[in-house]
């Protein structure tokens, strides 16, 4: 499972609000909703977030093995 918990830690550490992301960085509220609920994001969006936050991908997402993962 991909979790976006690191994203929330990163914006807190950088003292960046979701309001700032929406109003000044043009991040869509639907993107924040996907992040909030660990829904899939495309790599372009993840790239944009890394640029906005000046961070690495590990500061936005983390893979955690889960029994709910799709069987391969």
Residue, then its C-alpha position, 0 to 999 in steps of 0.5 A: x500500500x502506498x501511504x502519503x503520511x510523509x507528505x503531511x509530516x513534510x508540510x508540517x515541518x515546512x510550516x506550509x498549510x493546505x490553504x497555501x498549497x491551494x491558493x498560492x501553489x495551485x494544488x487542487x483540493x481534489x489532490x489533497x483529498x487523494x493524499x488525505x485518503x491514500x488514493x492513487x496519484x499520477x507521477x506528474x502530480x508527485x513530481x509537482x509536489x516535490x518541486x513545490x515542497x523542494x523535497x524528495x519523493x520519500x518525503x511525500x510517499x511511502x510503500x508499506x506492505x499490506x495484506x490488502x495489496x493486489x495479488x500478483 
